[in-house]
């Protein structure tokens, strides 16, 4: 592989994620409620077992065991850069234990020559072509040149990109999901309304605003991705309140005209738990509307995909007559 040898790749895979975190990110590790587990200080839906090193970032639905997995899926490094980091050839990236971690520079991935794979992927997820085209024209969605990921871009009020979320366009298995290193969560991916609006709908992931817009067909409100949510494991007892989502608080501070918050989190335990806590945190100041997907265990992207697949079956049946 260009940039690294097979020997370096093998060596990089030897370090476990828990070893890497203890050695280079000790300030980020916090004891979790479950025995034998840690979570990250800034991402409390990230859990890692101190014995097995198996980790899972629930809000992103990604996991792994090795330090290489962690650097690529959580910190957003490219494969070659991650291997070089773990082999000591990129020591400037891994700060010494005695030094504070430096802020990461935010750089958008280079764009591909076209958005063919992103179009194909999102169309097969049931997203309306006009919605995809509008996002691409607005510069908040494109295809990356390296791995052909869909790049969902969050911008500030000046139109400067400050955040980006990557979603793999390959349809087999679980798609790759990660925030671009250095992303500012105060500026998560957001679909603006066509006209001035006092309504805001909030979602867990970047694809869900596109899906819900496809299903509703209305452009009368802002649609904001929260960049993930935190919730405890189902069945565990906790009196802990949910932290207010950074993306939501920052958006409301920039948009004092908002009067209504429509909660569109997933219809699963985590989504319902988050909806309860968000509603409690903002009620009184805002008109709160709960609008979770009707189908248990689904998000709005699941519903558009399901509708697309049913339409495809009907079309094939009609053609075979």
C-alpha positions as CSV (number, residue, x, y, z in Angstrom):
1,X,0.0,0.0,0.0
2,X,1.4,3.5,-0.9
3,X,2.9,5.2,2.1
4,X,3.2,2.2,4.4
5,X,4.5,-1.4,4.2
6,X,2.8,-4.6,5.1
7,X,5.1,-4.9,8.1
8,X,4.0,-1.5,9.4
9,X,0.4,-2.4,9.0
10,X,0.9,-5.6,10.9
11,X,2.7,-3.7,13.7
12,X,0.1,-1.0,13.8
13,X,-2.7,-3.6,14.4
14,X,-0.9,-4.9,17.5
15,X,-1.8,-2.0,19.8
16,X,-5.2,-2.2,21.5
17,X,-7.5,0.8,21.7
18,X,-7.5,0.8,25.5
19,X,-3.7,0.7,25.5
20,X,-3.6,3.7,23.1
21,X,-6.1,5.7,25.1
22,X,-4.3,5.1,28.4
23,X,-1.0,6.0,27.0
24,X,-1.9,9.0,24.8
25,X,-5.4,10.1,25.8
26,X,-5.5,9.5,29.6
27,X,-7.5,12.8,30.2
28,X,-10.2,11.5,27.9
29,X,-11.0,8.3,29.7
30,X,-13.7,8.4,32.4
31,X,-15.1,5.5,34.4
32,X,-18.5,4.4,33.0
33,X,-21.4,3.2,35.1
34,X,-21.0,-0.4,34.0
35,X,-18.2,-2.2,35.8
36,X,-15.0,-2.7,33.8
37,X,-15.9,0.0,31.2
38,X,-14.7,3.4,30.4
39,X,-16.3,6.2,28.3
40,X,-14.8,9.2,26.6
41,X,-15.0,12.6,28.4
42,X,-16.4,14.3,25.3
43,X,-18.5,11.3,23.9
44,X,-20.3,9.5,26.7
45,X,-22.0,7.1,24.3
46,X,-18.5,5.7,23.5
47,X,-17.9,2.7,25.8
48,X,-14.7,0.5,25.9
49,X,-14.1,-2.6,28.0
50,X,-10.8,-2.3,29.9
51,X,-10.2,-6.1,29.7
52,X,-11.0,-7.0,26.1
53,X,-10.5,-3.5,24.6
54,X,-13.7,-3.9,22.6
55,X,-15.3,-0.5,22.0
56,X,-18.6,0.7,20.6
57,X,-19.7,4.3,19.9
58,X,-23.4,3.9,20.1
59,X,-24.4,7.3,18.6
60,X,-22.3,6.5,15.5
61,X,-23.0,2.8,15.4
62,X,-19.3,2.0,14.9
63,X,-17.0,-0.2,16.9
64,X,-13.7,-2.1,17.0
65,X,-10.9,-3.3,19.2
66,X,-7.6,-2.0,18.0
67,X,-6.0,1.4,18.2
68,X,-6.0,1.5,14.4
69,X,-9.8,1.1,14.4
70,X,-10.1,3.8,17.0
71,X,-8.0,6.3,15.1
72,X,-9.8,5.8,11.8
73,X,-13.4,5.5,13.0
74,X,-13.3,7.9,16.0
75,X,-10.6,10.5,15.4
76,X,-11.1,10.5,11.6
77,X,-7.5,9.7,10.5
78,X,-6.9,8.2,7.1
79,X,-5.6,4.6,7.1
80,X,-2.0,5.5,6.1
81,X,-1.8,8.4,8.6
82,X,-3.2,6.1,11.4
83,X,-0.6,3.4,10.6
84,X,2.2,5.9,10.5
85,X,1.0,7.3,13.8
86,X,1.1,4.0,15.6
87,X,4.4,3.1,14.1
88,X,6.0,6.2,15.4
89,X,6.6,7.8,12.0
90,X,4.1,10.5,12.7
91,X,4.9,11.3,16.3
92,X,3.7,14.9,16.1
93,X,0.1,13.6,15.9
94,X,0.3,11.6,19.2
95,X,1.1,14.1,22.0
96,X,3.4,13.1,24.8
97,X,1.5,12.1,28.0
98,X,2.8,15.2,29.8
99,X,1.5,17.6,27.2
100,X,-2.1,18.7,26.6
101,X,-3.7,17.6,23.3
102,X,-3.6,20.3,20.6
103,X,-6.8,21.3,18.8
104,X,-7.1,19.5,15.5
105,X,-7.2,21.5,12.2
106,X,-10.4,21.1,10.3
107,X,-10.0,20.3,6.7
108,X,-12.7,19.0,4.3
109,X,-11.8,15.9,2.3
110,X,-11.0,16.7,-1.3
111,X,-14.1,16.4,-3.6
112,X,-14.4,13.7,-6.3
113,X,-14.9,14.7,-9.9
114,X,-18.6,13.9,-9.7
115,X,-21.1,12.8,-7.1
116,X,-22.2,9.7,-8.9
117,X,-21.8,7.3,-6.0
118,X,-23.4,9.6,-3.5
119,X,-26.4,10.0,-5.8
120,X,-26.7,6.2,-6.3
121,X,-26.4,5.5,-2.6
122,X,-29.0,8.1,-1.5
123,X,-31.4,7.3,-4.2
124,X,-31.4,3.7,-3.1
125,X,-32.1,4.9,0.4
126,X,-35.2,6.5,-1.0
127,X,-34.0,10.1,-0.8
128,X,-35.7,12.4,-3.4
129,X,-33.4,13.4,-6.3
130,X,-34.4,17.1,-5.9
131,X,-33.4,17.0,-2.3
132,X,-30.0,15.6,-3.1
133,X,-29.5,18.2,-5.9
134,X,-30.5,21.1,-3.6
135,X,-27.9,20.0,-1.0
136,X,-25.2,19.7,-3.6
137,X,-25.9,23.1,-5.0
138,X,-25.8,24.6,-1.5
139,X,-22.4,23.0,-1.0
140,X,-23.5,21.0,2.1
141,X,-23.2,17.6,0.4
142,X,-20.6,16.1,-1.9
143,X,-18.6,12.9,-2.6
144,X,-15.1,12.6,-1.3
145,X,-12.3,11.8,-3.8
146,X,-10.5,9.2,-1.6
147,X,-13.1,6.7,-0.3
148,X,-16.2,8.1,-2.1
149,X,-17.9,8.8,1.1
150,X,-20.9,11.1,1.3
151,X,-19.7,14.3,3.0
152,X,-22.4,16.2,4.9
153,X,-21.1,19.7,5.6
154,X,-22.1,22.1,8.4
155,X,-21.5,25.8,7.9
156,X,-21.5,28.9,10.0
157,X,-23.4,32.1,9.4
158,X,-20.8,33.3,6.9
159,X,-21.0,30.2,4.8
160,X,-17.7,28.8,6.0
161,X,-17.5,25.0,6.5
162,X,-17.0,24.2,10.2
163,X,-18.2,20.6,10.5
164,X,-18.4,17.5,8.3
165,X,-19.8,14.0,8.7
166,X,-18.7,11.1,6.5
167,X,-21.0,8.3,5.6
168,X,-19.8,5.4,3.4
169,X,-21.7,4.8,0.2
170,X,-21.0,1.0,0.0
171,X,-24.2,-0.9,0.6
172,X,-22.8,-4.1,2.0
173,X,-22.5,-4.4,5.8
174,X,-22.6,-1.4,8.1
175,X,-21.5,1.8,6.3
176,X,-18.5,3.7,7.5
177,X,-19.5,6.7,9.7
178,X,-17.3,9.3,11.3
179,X,-16.9,13.0,11.9
180,X,-14.1,14.8,10.1
181,X,-11.2,15.5,12.5
182,X,-11.5,19.0,14.0
183,X,-15.2,19.3,13.3
184,X,-17.0,21.9,15.4
185,X,-20.2,20.4,16.8
186,X,-21.8,23.8,17.2
187,X,-22.3,23.8,13.4
188,X,-23.7,20.4,12.6
189,X,-25.3,19.6,9.3
190,X,-28.5,21.6,8.8
191,X,-31.1,22.0,6.0
192,X,-32.4,25.6,5.8
193,X,-36.0,26.5,5.0
194,X,-36.9,28.2,1.7
195,X,-38.4,31.1,3.6
196,X,-38.0,32.6,7.1
197,X,-39.2,30.2,9.7
198,X,-39.7,30.0,13.5
199,X,-39.7,26.1,13.4
200,X,-36.8,23.8,14.0
201,X,-36.8,20.0,13.6
202,X,-34.0,18.0,15.1
203,X,-32.6,14.6,14.2
204,X,-29.8,12.2,15.3
205,X,-27.9,11.7,12.1
206,X,-27.2,13.8,9.0
207,X,-29.1,11.6,6.5
208,X,-32.3,11.8,8.5
209,X,-33.2,15.5,7.6
210,X,-33.0,14.5,3.9
211,X,-35.2,11.5,4.5
212,X,-37.8,13.4,6.5
213,X,-37.9,16.2,3.9
214,X,-38.4,13.6,1.2
215,X,-41.4,12.1,3.1
216,X,-43.0,15.4,4.1
217,X,-42.1,17.4,1.0
218,X,-42.3,20.7,3.0
219,X,-39.5,23.3,3.3
220,X,-41.1,25.4,6.0
221,X,-38.7,24.7,8.8
222,X,-35.0,24.3,9.7
223,X,-33.9,20.6,9.9
224,X,-30.8,20.1,12.1
225,X,-28.7,17.0,12.8
226,X,-27.5,16.8,16.3
227,X,-24.4,14.8,15.3
228,X,-25.6,11.9,17.6
229,X,-27.2,11.6,21.0
230,X,-26.3,10.1,24.4
231,X,-28.5,7.6,26.1
232,X,-27.8,4.9,28.7
233,X,-28.0,1.2,27.8
234,X,-31.6,-0.1,27.8
235,X,-32.4,-1.7,31.1
236,X,-29.8,0.2,33.2
237,X,-30.9,2.4,36.0
238,X,-29.6,6.0,35.9
239,X,-30.7,9.3,37.5
240,X,-28.3,11.2,35.2
241,X,-29.8,13.9,33.1
242,X,-28.9,14.3,29.5
243,X,-26.5,17.0,28.6
244,X,-28.1,19.6,26.3
245,X,-27.0,18.9,22.7
246,X,-24.2,21.3,21.8
247,X,-25.5,21.6,18.2
248,X,-29.0,22.5,19.4
249,X,-27.9,25.0,22.0
250,X,-25.6,26.7,19.6
251,X,-28.2,26.8,16.8
252,X,-30.8,28.4,19.2
253,X,-28.3,31.0,20.3
254,X,-27.8,32.0,16.7
255,X,-31.5,31.9,15.9
256,X,-33.4,33.7,18.6
257,X,-36.5,33.8,16.3
258,X,-37.1,30.0,16.8
259,X,-40.4,29.3,18.7
260,X,-41.0,25.6,18.0
261,X,-38.7,22.6,18.4
262,X,-39.9,19.4,16.7
263,X,-38.2,16.3,18.1
264,X,-37.6,13.7,15.4
265,X,-35.1,11.3,17.1
266,X,-35.2,7.6,16.4
267,X,-38.1,5.5,17.7
268,X,-35.9,3.2,19.8
269,X,-35.0,3.2,23.5
270,X,-32.1,5.7,23.0
271,X,-34.2,8.0,20.8
272,X,-37.2,8.0,23.1
273,X,-34.9,8.6,26.1
274,X,-33.2,11.5,24.4
275,X,-36.6,12.9,23.3
276,X,-37.9,12.9,26.9
277,X,-34.8,14.7,28.2
278,X,-34.7,17.3,25.4
279,X,-38.4,18.0,25.8
280,X,-37.9,18.5,29.6
281,X,-34.9,20.7,29.1
282,X,-36.5,23.2,26.6
283,X,-40.2,23.2,27.5
284,X,-41.5,26.5,28.7
285,X,-39.2,28.5,26.5
286,X,-40.2,26.7,23.3
287,X,-43.2,25.0,22.0
288,X,-42.2,21.3,22.0
289,X,-43.5,18.9,19.4
290,X,-42.7,15.2,19.5
291,X,-42.7,13.6,16.0
292,X,-40.8,10.3,16.2
293,X,-41.2,7.8,13.3
294,X,-44.3,5.7,13.8
295,X,-42.6,2.4,13.3
296,X,-40.8,0.9,16.3
297,X,-37.0,0.7,16.0
298,X,-36.8,3.0,13.0
299,X,-35.5,6.4,12.0
300,X,-36.8,8.4,9.1
301,X,-34.0,7.2,6.8
302,X,-35.2,3.6,7.5
303,X,-38.7,4.7,6.4
304,X,-37.6,6.2,3.1
305,X,-35.5,3.1,2.3
306,X,-38.5,0.8,3.1
307,X,-40.8,2.9,0.9
308,X,-38.2,2.8,-2.0
309,X,-37.8,-1.0,-1.7
310,X,-41.6,-1.5,-1.7
311,X,-42.0,0.7,-4.8
312,X,-39.2,-1.3,-6.5
313,X,-41.0,-4.6,-5.8
314,X,-44.2,-3.2,-7.2
315,X,-42.5,-2.0,-10.4
316,X,-40.8,-5.3,-11.0
317,X,-44.1,-7.1,-10.5
318,X,-45.8,-4.7,-13.0
319,X,-43.1,-5.3,-15.6
320,X,-43.4,-9.1,-15.3
321,X,-47.1,-9.1,-16.1
